[in-house]
Amino acid sequence: MSSAPSAIVVGGGISGLSAAYYLTRAGIPVVLIEREARLGGVMQTDSIEGCTLELGPDSFLAAKPWALDLIRELGLAGEVIASNDHLRKSYILRHGRLVPLPDGLMMVVPTKVMPLLASSLLGWGTKIRMGLEWLRRPPGAALPDRSVAEFLRDHYGQESVDYLGEPLLSGVYGGDPAQLSVQSVLPRFAEMEAKHGSLTRAVLAARGKMRGAGGPLFQSLKGGLAVMADAIARAAGERLTVVRGAVEALERADGGWRVRVGGEWMGASHVVLACRAYQSAELARGLSGEMADLLAAVPYTSSMTLALGYRRTDVKHPLNGFGFLVPKAERGLLLGCTWLGTKFPHRVPDDKAVLRCFMAGDSLKRSDDDVIFTARAEIRQIMGVDAEPTFARIARWPQSMAQYTVGHAVRVARIESLAAGLPGLHLAGSAYHGIGVPDCIKSGKTAGEAVAKAG
């Protein structure tokens, strides 16, 4: 093994690509191993009839800086587009009707009285309970981790879980709020509760300090997020070698590490596991049984997207918002639908309309024809769109979304403690400290910087 630092990165999603980028920028040669034909993981972009279609995530939160920092470093700042926030309205399906989320609602926390009182989304019992939540005092002692459902129910009642928390979190995590950890999924709210007791008082106090911040909620790239993956590969240059295949084994060797791909061994002083937790578990089994068990215990859900393209004249619905979410109590196939041309007008020509539908993992086994037929039937019922689409594009993502269940933070802390006992082994990805694009970029950057620091 050479004394000069070198690294192998397992996984060519945005986490692995970010690790590779920051490693090569530090002058460290990298071998990136990816089993799929394309880099970028779930960040895949397609173009049909002049419409730019994201097959995975369509944007990133502008408030988290790591994605925009990387985009600027890659010379793509001129390609950044922002969501059309003056039309940022979302709807919830209730009793078969699209009801707008009340103005001033932050997740489930109300910050304006009159819009909440006027809304038909929630009953008067829930509205009264939301008002009384203002009187909550801070807990006398540190509270244990709880499910998001338990946390929200405690503050605002079951209806707030059913018609706010559950659909909103299903759209982001594809998971069940009765299983998700409040400390890991909504850490700011958990901190607010500890300090203020009342979430409403805490959010209003925080908003008062943040007045004038402004800026868009979501950002993306004109050509789609896949542009970022291609730009990273170009920027890394000759220091990056991409190897196609699945890693079959990982072991220590000569003061460093080696991996086997396609029956061939390759070595490096550092290895970054930037794949899904269950894949890392398989590779870590011979190194630490406990770490492998903990990695395997991170659950994942599947998801599917369906983009339906129409002539704009065939869609009579006004598309006056970003789209809608469907609560579990009213759900068929669809979890929700984004009205793409409203959210990002740069991606849809004026004469087109694109409805980007989201489905849960249990629909993956359905045929394409069945998915399209059922989704169109639900769209017809919800939005009145009966026309034949000019195109339909399905993307399936099996076991792709990490779930931060109750106890996640403790599990991750133990995983990282065990990994620290294996010098030269690093972890990155959506399984640990955030599932969004900026979080994944941050995890890759942190791993790359750790390798550079270790030398």
C-alpha positions in Angstrom: 0.0 0.0 0.0 1.4 3.4 -1.0 2.2 5.9 1.8 0.4 8.6 -0.2 -3.3 8.9 0.6 -5.7 7.4 -1.8 -9.4 6.5 -1.5 -12.0 4.2 -2.8 -15.6 5.5 -2.7 -18.3 2.9 -2.8 -21.5 4.4 -4.3 -22.0 7.0 -7.1 -25.0 8.9 -5.8 -24.6 12.5 -4.8 -23.1 11.5 -1.4 -20.3 9.5 -3.1 -19.8 12.0 -5.8 -19.4 14.8 -3.3 -16.9 12.8 -1.3 -15.0 12.1 -4.6 -15.1 15.8 -5.6 -13.7 17.1 -2.3 -11.1 14.3 -2.2 -9.8 15.1 -5.6 -9.9 18.8 -4.8 -7.5 18.0 -1.9 -5.2 16.2 -4.4 -6.2 12.7 -3.4 -6.8 10.2 -6.2 -10.1 8.4 -6.0 -11.6 5.2 -7.4 -15.4 5.5 -7.4 -17.3 2.3 -7.7 -20.9 2.3 -8.9 -23.0 -0.6 -9.9 -25.5 1.4 -12.1 -24.8 2.6 -15.6 -25.3 6.2 -14.6 -23.8 8.3 -11.8 -26.1 10.4 -9.6 -28.1 7.7 -7.8 -31.7 8.9 -7.6 -30.7 12.3 -9.1 -31.8 11.5 -12.6 -33.2 13.8 -15.2 -35.1 13.2 -18.5 -36.4 15.5 -21.2 -39.7 14.8 -23.1 -41.5 17.1 -25.4 -39.5 20.1 -24.2 -40.2 19.3 -20.5 -37.4 18.8 -18.0 -38.4 15.9 -15.8 -36.8 14.9 -12.6 -37.1 11.2 -12.0 -36.0 11.6 -8.3 -35.8 14.7 -6.2 -36.7 17.9 -8.2 -35.0 20.5 -6.0 -33.3 21.2 -2.8 -34.0 23.4 0.2 -32.3 26.8 -0.3 -31.9 27.3 3.4 -29.3 24.5 3.6 -26.1 25.9 2.0 -24.1 22.8 1.0 -25.8 22.2 -2.4 -25.5 25.8 -3.5 -21.9 26.0 -2.3 -21.0 22.9 -4.4 -22.9 24.3 -7.4 -21.0 27.5 -7.2 -17.7 25.6 -7.0 -18.6 23.7 -10.1 -19.3 26.9 -12.0 -23.0 26.2 -12.3 -24.3 29.3 -10.4 -25.7 30.7 -13.6 -27.9 27.6 -14.0 -29.6 27.9 -10.6 -33.4 28.4 -10.8 -35.8 29.2 -7.9 -39.2 27.9 -7.2 -42.1 30.2 -8.2 -42.8 31.2 -4.5 -45.4 33.9 -5.1 -47.6 30.9 -6.2 -46.4 28.7 -3.4 -49.7 27.2 -2.3 -50.2 23.5 -1.4 -53.5 21.6 -1.1 -54.6 18.7 1.0 -57.3 16.3 -0.2 -60.2 16.3 2.3 -63.5 14.6 1.7 -62.5 14.4 -2.0 -61.9 18.1 -2.3 -58.7 20.1 -2.5 -58.4 22.3 0.5 -55.5 24.8 0.7 -53.1 24.7 3.6 -53.9 27.8 5.8 -51.6 30.7 5.3 -48.9 31.0 8.0 -48.7 27.3 8.7 -45.2 26.1 9.4 -45.4 22.3 9.0 -48.3 21.9 11.5 -47.6 25.0 13.6 -50.1 27.8 13.1 -48.6 31.3 13.1 -51.7 33.3 11.8 -55.1 33.1 13.5 -57.6 34.2 10.9 -56.5 31.9 8.0 -56.6 28.9 10.4 -60.1 29.8 11.7 -61.4 30.3 8.1 -59.9 27.0 6.9 -62.2 24.0 6.3 -59.2 21.6 6.6 -59.4 21.2 10.3 -62.4 20.9 12.7 -63.2 23.4 15.5 -61.9 21.0 18.2 -58.5 21.0 16.6 -58.5 24.7 16.1 -59.3 25.3 19.7 -56.6 22.9 20.7 -54.1 24.7 18.5 -55.0 27.9 20.3 -54.6 26.4 23.7 -51.2 25.0 22.8 -49.9 28.6 23.2 -50.2 28.0 27.0 -47.9 25.0 27.2 -44.9 25.4 29.4 -41.4 23.8 28.9 -41.1 20.3 30.2 -39.4 20.0 33.6 -36.9 17.4 32.3 -35.4 16.1 29.1 -37.9 14.1 27.1 -37.1 10.8 25.4 -37.2 10.4 21.7 -40.8 9.9 20.5 -42.5 9.3 17.2 -43.5 12.3 15.1 -47.1 11.2 15.4 -47.0 11.1 19.2 -45.2 14.4 19.3 -47.7 16.2 17.0 -50.7 14.6 18.6 -49.5 15.7 22.1 -49.3 19.3 20.9 -52.2 19.7 18.4 -54.3 16.5 18.4 -54.9 13.5 16.1 -56.5 15.5 13.3 -53.4 17.5 12.9 -51.4 14.2 12.5 -53.9 12.8 9.9 -54.4 15.9 7.8 -51.1 17.8 8.2 -48.2 15.7 9.6 -48.9 12.4 7.9 -49.3 13.8 4.3 -46.5 16.3 4.6 -44.0 13.7 5.9 -45.2 11.0 3.5 -44.3 13.4 0.7 -40.8 13.9 2.0 -39.9 10.6 3.6 -42.4 8.1 2.2 -42.7 6.9 5.8 -45.1 6.5 8.7 -45.1 9.3 11.3 -46.0 6.7 13.9 -42.5 5.2 13.3 -40.4 8.3 12.5 -38.3 9.9 15.2 -39.1 13.5 16.1 -35.5 14.1 17.3 -34.1 13.0 13.9 -36.9 14.2 11.5 -38.0 17.4 13.2 -35.1 18.3 15.5 -35.8 22.0 15.5 -39.3 21.4 16.8 -38.0 19.1 19.5 -35.6 21.8 20.5 -38.4 24.4 20.6 -40.5 22.2 22.8 -37.6 21.7 25.2 -37.0 25.5 25.4 -40.5 27.0 25.1 -43.0 24.2 25.7 -45.3 25.8 23.1 -44.3 25.3 19.5 -46.5 28.1 18.3 -44.8 30.6 20.7 -41.4 29.3 19.7 -42.0 29.6 15.9 -43.4 33.1 16.3 -40.4 34.1 18.3 -38.0 32.6 15.7 -39.9 34.3 12.8 -39.6 37.6 14.5 -35.8 37.3 14.6 -35.7 36.1 11.0 -37.7 38.9 9.4 -36.2 40.1 6.2 -34.4 36.9 5.4 -36.6 36.2 2.4 -35.3 34.1 -0.5 -36.9 31.1 -2.3 -37.8 28.0 -0.5 -36.6 25.6 -3.2 -33.8 25.8 -5.8 -32.7 23.6 -8.6 -30.8 23.6 -11.9 -32.3 24.6 -15.3 -31.2 21.3 -16.9 -32.1 19.2 -13.9 -30.1 18.0 -10.9 -28.4 15.3 -13.0 -26.3 18.2 -14.4 -24.6 18.4 -11.1 -23.5 14.7 -11.2 -22.0 15.2 -14.7 -20.2 18.4 -13.6 -18.6 16.7 -10.6 -17.2 13.9 -12.8 -15.7 16.5 -15.1 -14.4 18.7 -12.3 -12.6 15.7 -10.7 -10.7 15.2 -13.9 -7.9 12.6 -14.0 -7.8 12.1 -10.3 -11.1 10.3 -10.5 -11.4 6.7 -11.9 -14.9 5.3 -12.2 -15.3 1.5 -12.0 -18.6 -0.1 -12.9 -19.7 -3.0 -10.8 -20.8 -4.1 -7.3 -18.4 -4.4 -4.4 -18.3 -8.1 -3.4 -16.0 -7.8 -0.4 -14.2 -5.3 1.9 -11.2 -6.1 4.1 -8.2 -4.5 5.8 -4.9 -5.0 4.1 -1.3 -3.6 4.5 -2.3 -0.7 6.8 -5.2 0.3 4.5 -8.1 -1.3 2.8 -9.0 -3.4 -0.3 -12.2 -4.1 -2.1 -13.2 -6.8 -4.6 -15.2 -5.9 -7.7 -15.8 -8.4 -10.4 -13.4 -10.8 -8.8 -10.6 -8.3 -8.9 -9.0 -6.7 -5.8 -8.0 -3.0 -5.5 -6.5 -1.2 -2.6 -6.4 2.2 -1.0 -5.5 3.9 2.3 -9.1 4.9 2.9 -12.6 3.6 1.9 -15.8 5.7 2.0 -19.0 3.7 2.1 -21.5 6.1 0.4 -24.1 3.4 -0.4 -27.3 2.6 1.3 -27.1 1.4 4.9 -28.1 -2.2 4.2 -25.5 -2.4 1.4 -22.8 -1.0 3.8 -24.0 -3.6 6.4 -23.1 -6.5 4.0 -19.6 -5.1 3.5 -19.1 -4.4 7.2 -20.1 -7.8 8.4 -16.6 -9.2 8.5 -15.3 -6.1 10.2 -17.8 -5.5 13.0 -20.8 -7.7 13.5 -22.4 -5.0 15.8 -21.9 -2.2 13.3 -23.3 -4.4 10.5 -26.4 -5.2 12.6 -27.0 -1.5 13.4 -26.6 -0.5 9.7 -29.0 -3.3 8.6 -31.5 -2.0 11.2 -31.9 1.3 9.3 -35.2 0.7 7.5 -35.8 1.8 3.9 -39.0 2.4 1.9 -39.5 2.4 -1.9 -41.1 5.0 -4.0 -42.2 5.7 -7.6 -42.8 8.8 -9.6 -45.1 9.2 -12.7 -44.9 12.3 -14.9 -48.0 12.8 -17.0 -47.7 15.4 -19.8 -50.7 17.2 -21.3 -51.5 19.9 -23.7 -52.2 22.9 -21.5 -55.6 23.5 -23.1 -56.6 20.0 -22.0 -56.2 20.8 -18.3 -59.0 23.0 -17.2 -57.8 23.1 -13.6 -56.1 26.4 -12.8 -52.9 24.8 -11.4 -52.8 27.7 -8.9 -50.2 26.3 -6.5 -47.4 23.8 -6.2 -49.7 20.8 -6.0 -51.5 18.6 -3.5 -51.0 15.8 -1.0 -53.3 12.9 -0.2 -53.7 11.9 3.5 -53.6 8.2 4.3 -57.3 8.4 5.3 -58.2 9.3 1.7 -55.4 7.6 -0.2 -55.7 5.3 -3.2 -52.6 5.1 -5.3 -51.3 8.7 -5.1 -49.4 10.2 -2.2 -49.5 13.6 -4.0 -49.0 15.5 -7.2 -46.7 18.4 -8.1 -48.0 20.9 -10.7 -44.5 21.2 -12.2 -45.1 24.2 -14.5 -46.2 26.3 -11.5 -43.5 25.3 -9.2 -40.7 25.6 -11.8 -42.1 27.4 -14.9 -38.6 27.2 -16.6 -39.1 23.4 -17.0 -42.4 23.3 -18.8 -43.3 25.1 -22.1 -46.3 27.4 -21.9 -48.4 25.1 -24.1 -47.8 22.1 -21.8 -48.9 21.0 -18.3 -47.0 18.3 -16.4 -48.5 16.5 -13.4 -45.8 14.8 -11.4 -47.3 12.1 -9.3 -45.8 10.3 -6.3 -46.7 6.8 -5.2 -45.7 4.7 -2.2 -43.4 1.6 -2.5 -46.2 -0.9 -2.3 -47.2 0.1 -5.8 -43.9 -0.9 -7.3 -45.1 -4.4 -8.4 -47.9 -2.9 -10.5 -47.4 -2.8 -14.2 -46.8 0.5 -16.0 -50.2 0.3 -17.6 -51.9 -0.3 -14.3 -50.1 2.5 -12.6 -50.9 5.0 -15.4 -54.6 3.9 -15.6 -55.1 4.2 -11.8 -53.2 7.5 -11.5 -55.3 9.0 -14.3 -58.5 7.8 -12.7 -57.5 9.5 -9.4 -56.4 12.7 -11.2 -59.7 12.7 -13.1 -61.6 12.5 -9.8 -59.5 15.0 -7.9 -58.7 17.6 -10.7 -61.3 16.8 -13.4 -58.5 16.1 -16.0 -60.0 13.6 -18.4 -57.7 14.1 -21.5 -55.3 11.6 -22.8 -51.7 12.5 -21.8 -49.2 13.1 -24.5 -46.6 11.2 -22.5 -46.1 9.3 -19.3 -42.8 8.6 -17.6 -42.4 6.3 -14.7 -39.4 6.0 -12.4 -39.2 3.2 -9.8 -36.9 3.5 -6.7 -36.9 0.3 -4.7 -35.6 0.5 -1.1 -34.2 4.0 -1.7 -35.5 6.1 1.2 -33.9 5.8 4.6 -36.3 6.0 7.5 -35.2 7.7 10.7 -37.2 5.7 13.2 -37.4 6.3 16.9 -34.0 5.8 18.4 -32.2 6.7 15.1 -29.8 9.3 16.7 -28.6 6.8 19.3 -28.2 4.1 16.6 -26.2 6.4 14.3 -24.0 7.6 17.2 -23.1 4.0 17.9 -22.4 3.2 14.3 -20.1 6.2 14.0 -18.3 5.2 17.2 -17.7 1.7 15.9 -16.6 3.1 12.5 -14.1 5.4 14.3 -12.4 2.2 15.7 -11.7 1.2 12.1 -9.1 3.8 10.9 -9.5 4.6 7.2 -13.2 3.6 7.0 -15.7 6.4 6.5 -19.5 6.6 6.1 -21.6 8.9 4.0 -25.1 9.1 2.7 -28.7 9.7 3.5 -28.9 7.0 6.2 -27.3 9.1 8.9 -27.9 12.9 9.3 -30.4 14.0 6.6 -32.0 12.7 3.4 -32.1 15.9 1.3 -29.7 16.7 -1.5 -27.8 19.3 0.7 -27.5 16.9 3.6 -26.1 14.2 1.3 -23.6 16.6 -0.1 -22.6 17.7 3.4 -22.0 14.0 4.4 -19.8 13.4 1.4 -17.8 16.6 2.0 -17.4 15.6 5.7 -16.1 12.2 4.7 -13.7 13.6 2.1 -12.3 16.2 4.5 -11.8 13.5 7.1 -9.8 11.5 4.7 -7.7 14.5 3.7 -7.1 15.4 7.4 -6.0 11.8 8.2 -3.6 11.7 5.3 
